[in-house]
Amino acid sequence: MIDQTALATEIKRLIKAAGPMPVWRYMELCLGHPEHGYYVTRDPLGREGDFTTSPEISQMFGELLGLWSASVWKAADEPQTLRLIEIGPGRGTMMADALRALRVLPILYQSLSVHLVEINPVLRQKQQTLLAGIRNIHWHDSFEDVPEGPAVILANEYFDVLPIHQAIKRETGWHERVIEIGASGELVFGVAADPIPGFEALLPPLARLSPPGAVFEWRPDTEILKIASRVRDQGGAALIIDYGHLRSDVGDTFQAIASHSYADPLQHPGRADLTAHVDFDALGRAAESIGARAHGPVTQGAFLKRLGIETRALSLMAKATPQVSEDIAGALQRLTGEGRGAMGSMFKVIGVSDPKIETLVALSDDTDREAERRQGTHG
Ligand SMILES: C[S@@+](CC[C@H](N)C(=O)[O-])C[C@H]1O[C@@H](n2cnc3c(N)ncnc32)[C@H](O)[C@@H]1O
């Protein structure tokens, strides 16, 4: 079936004019095209939408992130003003829950300014409605627009939507994966004619040994370096939560999600979420390469349990009806458990801080490599 979205027409025009399009450019256009991009035109979250995220599953998630933010404030010697920044805040649910939890610390709460970095006008409107009444709150089009100062930076399911490159191993070397126009006029995957010079030497040792046909994915370090240099120079820490792998390795994780199911990424460009797993190893290395400190990564399940999610669930259940209590138990399992539909080991968490902060609460990584080994590298 030939796709007829306006964006498909535009992408084909660009391919005809300039030749095959690298996967990262295709992903960039599908998600961020100023008129037709997926993240510019809609609220994709929730049962009626395409996917559900941790903050939408339970209030416990945002509450615990609020308390984790307080622990960073303490570790940073309680600065008089703290910027609480969220990148890609969805409906604003996580920030609302975090701020409610932070009210228990009036000195910190009074010192906060809240900054939401969001490109999506539909979601920005929802955030403004939900967070109406919060003092000292600001919206920004880009992270660089947030004023200077010590900060806690939160990003849940943000990195997976940042465009990736893919390279495929052939007998001739590693070639960039591209999108081109097939015999019937449809969008199809292809590979660039020439190999990428010197690519193999840049790969992690595991990936170098892979057979022809293997796919290696990578994201430019631009976003993580912006975050890491900010906390290195101005103090504080960032927390990045997403699905992904602890160690860099080969694997094709480029996927489309629509109506809570996998879809063909080349069908209906601009109408499905396009994502790829996050390489947490690469994030940590990039942050440390410029002198920030990386903490973890650990699995989401371990992180939330160390922050006390089980105790919080019990206290909510004690006041709830049997039906609500069952929902809370279900949410706990989904956020921290393993296996189908559960996010406990599929999702990982990494902290990046000012190097003066030696440890971040719940982010020592000792036990989690074991979970990754059991699950396989590309969980
Ligand atoms: C997968 S959603 C996650 C939403 C939210 N963090 C949650 O967990 O529910 C991705 C979020 O990132 C936003 N986003 C996508 N690209 C962005 C960009 N380049 N800059 C800032 N926000 C972006 C989307 O509009 C959305 O709010």
The ligand as an SDF file (V2000), in Angstrom:
LIG
                    3D

 27 29  0  0  0  0  0  0  0  0999 V2000
    7.2360    9.9890   24.6950 C   0  0  0  0  0  0  0  0  0  0  0  0
    6.6860   11.5380   25.2500 S   0  0  0  0  0  0  0  0  0  0  0  0
    7.0400   11.4290   26.9880 C   0  0  0  0  0  0  0  0  0  0  0  0
    6.2020   12.3860   27.7950 C   0  0  0  0  0  0  0  0  0  0  0  0
    6.4370   12.4070   29.3040 C   0  0  0  0  0  0  0  0  0  0  0  0
    7.8160   12.5900   29.6640 N   0  0  0  0  0  0  0  0  0  0  0  0
    5.8950   11.1680   29.9670 C   0  0  0  0  0  0  0  0  0  0  0  0
    6.6700   10.3810   30.4640 O   0  0  0  0  0  0  0  0  0  0  0  0
    4.6680   11.0120   29.9610 O   0  0  0  0  0  0  0  0  0  0  0  0
    7.9550   12.6140   24.6290 C   0  0  0  0  0  0  0  0  0  0  0  0
    7.8370   14.0530   25.0790 C   0  0  0  0  0  0  0  0  0  0  0  0
    8.9170   14.8110   24.5180 O   0  0  0  0  0  0  0  0  0  0  0  0
    8.3930   15.9290   23.8120 C   0  0  0  0  0  0  0  0  0  0  0  0
    9.3480   16.2440   22.7550 N   0  0  0  0  0  0  0  0  0  0  0  0
    9.5890   15.5570   21.6190 C   0  0  0  0  0  0  0  0  0  0  0  0
   10.6100   16.1230   20.9440 N   0  0  0  0  0  0  0  0  0  0  0  0
   11.0260   17.1720   21.6860 C   0  0  0  0  0  0  0  0  0  0  0  0
   12.0500   18.1500   21.5370 C   0  0  0  0  0  0  0  0  0  0  0  0
   12.8380   18.1570   20.4680 N   0  0  0  0  0  0  0  0  0  0  0  0
   12.2080   19.0790   22.5220 N   0  0  0  0  0  0  0  0  0  0  0  0
   11.4140   19.0700   23.6260 C   0  0  0  0  0  0  0  0  0  0  0  0
   10.4100   18.1650   23.8130 N   0  0  0  0  0  0  0  0  0  0  0  0
   10.2220   17.2440   22.8580 C   0  0  0  0  0  0  0  0  0  0  0  0
    7.0390   15.4740   23.3570 C   0  0  0  0  0  0  0  0  0  0  0  0
    6.1740   16.4900   22.9460 O   0  0  0  0  0  0  0  0  0  0  0  0
    6.5780   14.7790   24.6340 C   0  0  0  0  0  0  0  0  0  0  0  0
    6.1950   15.7100   25.6260 O   0  0  0  0  0  0  0  0  0  0  0  0
  1  2  1  0
  2  3  1  0
  2 10  1  0
  3  4  1  0
  4  5  1  0
  5  6  1  0
  5  7  1  0
  7  8  2  0
  7  9  1  0
 10 11  1  0
 11 12  1  0
 11 26  1  0
 12 13  1  0
 13 14  1  0
 13 24  1  0
 14 15  1  0
 14 23  1  0
 15 16  2  0
 16 17  1  0
 17 18  1  0
 17 23  2  0
 18 19  1  0
 18 20  2  0
 20 21  1  0
 21 22  2  0
 22 23  1  0
 24 25  1  0
 24 26  1  0
 26 27  1  0
M  CHG  2   2   1   9  -1
M  END
$$$$
